Amino acid sequence: MSIIKKFLNLFKSGKGDEDESHVRSQKERSDRFLAALIEGDLDTRWSAVRSVGDLGEPFIEPLIRGLKDEYWIIRRGSADTLGKIGEPAVGPLIEALDEPGDDVRQEIIRALQLIGEPSVEPLIQGMKHSHPFIRRGAVQALGIMGETRVVPQLIESLKDPDAMVRHAGAVALGRIRDPRAVGPLIETLNDAKEHVRMAAMATLCSIGEPSIEPLIRALIDPNDDICRRATLALLTIGEPAIDSLIKALGDQNPGIRRNSVAVLGDIGNTRAIPPIMKALDDPDRSVRIEVVKALAALGVPAIAPLMQVFREGDSRMRTGSMEALWMLGQPATTPLIMVLKDDQSDVRKRAALLLGEIGDQKAVDHLTGLLTDENVTVRREAFEALEMIKKRTAQ
């Protein structure tokens, strides 16, 4: 049945008692609009798409074609008019989502969004369509509409066989930001496609605080890819994750402690220095290694507490502080020079050793003064340090 016949049947069914001349008048009007929509120039098509909304259902098909027009203004006008037509346009709009062009699909989704509630259930059904483009478009539309009731279905879309649909699902969940999606999104960090993994990570970051604890647990996932991306997500979340990461330094699992320290060092907030300093005495060597790296990464603000441990800490903590100061390099030179006159010979000896390892020329005169130190081990360490600096200078 032609569009015009459909229109006439619809028209007659509702206006059976109208006279024939009125029917002919309406048919002529319909013919003009259809001709304008299909054959007219830009201005004519634009006028038509803005005017046919009150004529309704018979114009859905040409308006769907208008969504694929070369001019964006016609596509936009067609979407607006389809939105006014409402529920009768939903089915044809969802079927039109098989269009691969982003610009066209954007206007289809806009029309469905304008229609609103009547389009929700058909879109949920569209997520089960055999055509992946239609599934993707349905997921995108529901995400843009912010439909929290479909979060379980959107979570299920993260397992769709088509990567485009999985990506759309991750993005849609990012728009809704429902905490229920956190666990499935963390699993999606292991997706075979990079763009899906990145979308999942971006959504976890946009969900924010509800993602933090699960991401910290994911730092010890057996899958290395998930660990790396969980780390990157926590770094992206940044400051809001600091308190939870500090708390994780007391976790029973050394992997959680180790990786939490590493993330804190990379975030670089000096508020983390005191709790990280305490971890210099962690019973697990791998944790202590990351603590040293983190303190070095935190830079100059870490020097003062490191120097205090260097002078007063127990053997294990002193060793860690020395390594961190060595990694800090030249910024640690002046504080180390200041303790070359410490009344403890062991402190003087260790300071000389570190100054030699750092190799800063600025320390030469001060180390030379130690060559007459009363302690033979201090004199020996000062001599070795001066030799190391000479070699570095020569090189």
N, C-alpha and C positions, 0 to 999 in steps of 0.2 A: 504494500500500500504506500502511495507517495506521501510526502510530507503534507502536501496541500490537502489530500483526501483525509488524512488523519485529522488535520486541523478542522476540516469541514464537519467530519463526523463528531469530533469533540464539541464543536461549536453548536451543531444542530441538536445534540443530545441535551445540552444545557439551555438551548433557546428555541425549542421546538415550536413555540407559538409565535416566533418572530416572522415578519413577512419576508418574502423572497428577495426583495430589493435590498434589505438590510444585510442578508446573507451574501448577496453579490458584492455589496460594498466592502464587507469584511474580507471576502476572498480577494478582491482587488488590492486591498491594503496588504494582505498577506503576500500576494504575488510581488508587490513592489519591494517589500522588505526582504523577501527571499532573494530576489534579483540583486538587490543592493548588497546583501551579505556575501553573495557568491561571486558577483561579476563587477561590483562597483569599484571606483578608485578609492584611495585612502580616505578622503574626506567623506565619501558616501558610505563606506563601510563603518567608519567611526560613528556617523550619525545613526546608522541602522542599529549597531550593537547597543547604543544607548537608549534606543526607543522600543525595542521589542520585548522588554521584560514583562509588560502587561499582557502580551499575547500568549506567553507561557509555553507549554509543553511542545507544540509543534516546531518551535524554533531551537530546541535543544541541540539537535544534530548540526545545523549550520553554525551555531555558536561554539560547539565543540571544535568544528573546523576552524573557527575564528581564533581558538586558542593556539593554533599552529601557524597563524599569520606571520609574515616576515616582519611586520611592524609591532613593536612592543605595546604601543598604545591600543592596537586592535586586540592583542592578546589580553591586556589588562581590562579593557572594556568588556570583552566577552566573558571573562571571569566574573566581573562585577554583576553582569546581567544574569549569568547562570546562578549566581548567589541569590539574586532576587527571585528567580523562578523557584528555587528551593528544592524540596524533597524529590520531586520528579526527576531532577537533574543528577541525583546522587549516583545512581547505577551507571549511567553513561560516563560520568566523570571518572569513576573508579576504573571502568574498562579502558578509559583513555590514558590511564597511568602507564600503559605499556609503551608509551612514547619515551625514547631514550634521552631526548634533549632536556637538559636541566631547566632551560628557560620556559619550555612548555609545561613541564611537570610542576614548576613553581606556580604557574598560574592556575593549573588544575587544583593544586593543594589550596591555593588562595580561595578558589570558589567553594571548595568543600569546607574550608574554615568559616567562610561567610554563612554557609548554610547551617553549620553548627551541629546541634544535638541530633537531628535526623540522619546525619552522615556517620555517626560514631559506630553504630552496630554494623552497617554495611562495610565500614573500613576494617573492623575487627575480622569480619569474614574475608575481606580482601587480603588480610595477612596470610590466609591459607590458600591463596590462588596459585595455580600451577605456573603462572608466568612470574619470574623473579622481579621484573620491573614493576609489576602491579603490587607484589608483596612489599617491595622497597618503598614505593610511593605511599602505600597504606601506613607503613611504619612511620615514614616522615610526617605524614599529615597528622597522625595521632600525637606524635611528639610535639609538633608545632601547636596543636590544640591544647597541649598540657593535660592530657587525659590520664589522671592518676589511677583510674579504675582499670586501665589496661597495662599497668606495670608488669603483672605476671606474664602477659602475652609478649610484651616488649623484651622481657628477660629471656623468654623462649626464643625470640628472634636472634639472640646472640649465638644460637646453635644452628641457624639456617644454613643449608648447604651452599648458598650463594654469598660470597664475600660482601657484595654491595648491600645485601639485606642486613648482614651482621654489622656492617659499618653504620648503616642507618639506625639500627637498634641501639648501638652504643651512643650515637649522637642524640637520639630521641630521649634516652634515659638521662642524658646530660641536661636536657631542657627541663625535665620533670624533677630531677634531683631527689629521688626517693631512696632512702637508706636501704631498702630491701634489695636494691640492685648491686650493692657493694661486693658481696661475695661472688656472684656470677661475673661481675666485671673484672675482679682479680683473676678469675680463671681465664677470662678472655685475654689477659695480658700474654697468654701463651698461644694466641691465635696464629695460624699459618701466615696470615697477611699482615704486613707492617702497618698499612693504613687502618686496619681494624684494631690492632694493638694500640696504636697511638690514640685512636678515638676513645678506646676504653680507658686509657690512662688520663686523657683530658677530662673525661666524665668523672672519674674518681677524684680528681683535683677539684672539679667544680662542686661535687657533693660536699667536699671539705671535711669537717670534723668527724662525721660518722665513718669516713674512710680511714682515718688515721690508725686506729688500733688494729683493724684487719690488715692494713698495709704493713704495719710493724711485724705482725705475725708472719706475713708473707716474705719477710726478709730471710727466713730460713726454709722457704719452700724447696722441695727436692729439685724442682725445675729451675735451673740457673737463670733462664730468661725471665721468669716471673720475679725472681729476686732482684735482678737488675732493674726491671721496670718499676717494681715496688719502691726501690731506692730512689729512682728518678721522680716518681710521683710524690714521695715525701719531700724531696728537695724542692719540687715545684710548689707544694703546699706551703713549705717554709716555716715562717714564724709560728703559725697556729699549731704546728706539730711539735714544737720544742718541749713543752711540758710532758707530753706523752713519751717522747724519746728519752727525756731525763729519767722519767719513772722506769723506763725499760732497762736502764743501767743496773737496776736491782733484780732483773728477771733471773730465774733459775737457769735458763738456757743460755750457755755462753755465746751461741750464735746470735741470739737476740741482743745480748749486751754488746758484742763485737760490732755488729752492723749498725746498731743504734748510735754507738760512738762515732762510727765513720760518717753517718748522715749528719750528726750534730757538727762535726768538724767541717763538713762541706757547706752546711747552712751558714756557719760563721758567726753566730750570735754569741757575744762574750758572756751572756748570762749562763751559758753552759760550762764555762771554765771550771768553777768550783766542783760541780759533780764529776766532771771528767777527771779532774786532778785526783779525786778520791779513787778513781778506777785505776790509777797507776799501781795500786796494790792488789788488783784483781788476781784471783788464784789461777786464772787461765792465761797462758802466755799469749795466745792469739788475740785475746782482748787487750792485753797490755801493749801489744804491737800497734793496734789500731788507736789506742789512747795516745801513744806518742805521736803518731801521724796527725791525729786530730788537734792536739795541742800545737804542733808546729803549724798546721793549717790556720789556726786561730791567730797566729802571729804575735805581734808586739804585746798586746794585752796579756798574753799568757806568760810573759817573761818573769814578771815579779813573783807570781806564785810558784813558778818553776824554780826560781833562784832560792826561794824559801825552802822548798823540798830538797834542793841541791845541798843546802847547808844543814838542814835539820832532820830530813826524812830518814827512814830506815833504808837498809841496803837495796831492797828491791825498788823502792820509790826513787831513791837517788839515781839508780841506774837508768830508770825511765826518764827522769828529768834531764839527765846528761844527754841522752840520745835526742830528746826533743830540742834542747838548746843547740846541739850540734846541727840539727836539721834547720833550725831557725837561722843559723849562720851569723853574718856580720851584725845584725841588730842585737845579738847577745854579747858582743865583744865588750862593750863598756861595763855592763853589770858584772861580767866575769873578771875584768881588770880590777873592779872595786873590791873583790874578795881575795885578791892576791896577797892582801895584808891581814887576812883573817888570822885570829890567834890559834885556829886549829890547823895543824900542818896538813891533815888529810884534805881539808877544803882547799888550801893553797895548791896542793899537788894536783887535785882533780881540775881546778880552774886552769892551771898551766897546761895540762893535757888537752883540755877542750880548746883553749886558745890556739894551740898548735894545730889541732884538727881543723879549726875554722880557717886559720891561715891569714888572719887580718894583720897587715903591716902595722896597724895602729898599736898593736900589743907589744911590739919589739922592745921598746925602752923599759916597759914595766916588767917584762919577762927577764930582761938583762939584770934588773935589780934583784931578781930571785937567785942569781948565780952565787950569791954570797949568803943565801938563807942558811940558818942554823941546822936545818934538817937535810940530810943527804939525799933522801928520796925526792924532796922538793927541788933541790938543786939539779938533780938528774933529769927530772921531768921538765924543768925550765929549759935546760940545755937542749933536750930532744925537741921541745916545741920551737925553739929558735931555729934549729936545723930544718925543721919542716917548713917553717915560714920562708927561710932562705931558698929552699928548693922550689916552693910555689912561685916566689918572686922571680927566680931564674927562668922558670918555665913560662 
